Amino acid sequence: MSTTKPGSALVVGVGPGLGLAIARRFGRAGHPVALLSRNAQRHEGYLAALREEGITAIAIAADVTRPDQVRAAVDSATRRLGPISAAYYGPGAADPTARPKDVLDAEASDVTEAMRTFVHPALDLTGMLLPGMVERGGGTLLFVTGLGAVVPLPGLGALALASAALRTYALTVNAALAGTGVFAGALVIGGLVEHGDIHRHAVAAVGPAAASELPTLDPAEIADAAWDLAAKGEAPEVIFNALN
């Protein structure tokens, strides 16, 4: 598959949990890594951690809901690290403490906003990267989505609809790319990813004594699964469910 070939890896939505774990996993496999997130103040810490492990990495600040910023980031990463052969799309919530409306309270405007901030940027990114991948005969696109895509979770409201849309997009794109050497896959996440911002806020809310009862997921395990999806190109998705 494409990830065994030379090329850089783009991590969109890097954070201290899953995004950084993905960067580590692909970096250990020999890919120079470009990190992309809104918060440039965190970038130096991420870069230092990766470079300590011998991973070549750069970081670029961009808002995924601004296609012009993402295009500039993609162009910069390509100039500095070479063609992008693997892309991970997993932007974090703008407000990790925010609670979505229940599905019975969700309005059309809520769904529109969830699609705008979560799904539309994924399509924009695909449009930027896919032509080059197809031309080179290889590449990987990985999309993170929520468990509400496959399990009814009324409390997620509009986010469940957006999650389902992104999962369907990833699987349908993968089917459309059969025979091109390019692979698309979905990482379906149900639980609190350890070390991430939402996990940190959840631990602070319940207290250290109750933290062990939270439905947590190990980001390193998810990153290994992401690498397996990319490297093997067999099953188009993997589901992590810590909520049962």
ZIMO-V990495 format. One line per field, one symbol per residue. psi: psi as a letter, one per 20 degrees, with the letter a starting at -180 (. if undefined). A space follows every 10 residues. Layout:
# ZIMO-V990495
psi->???
This chain:
# ZIMO-V990495
psi->rhiiqqrrpp ookpaidggh hgggghghjj pqpppprhnh highgggggg hhjjppqrqp pqphjnhhhg ghgggggggh irqoipppol qrqhoiiqpr qqhiiprhhg ggggggiggg hggggghhhg gggghikqrp oppprrhihi ponhiichhg ghghghghgg hggghhjpii iqpqrpoopn ropqirghgg hgghhhqhhi hiiqnqqohh gghghggggg hhkepiqppp oji.
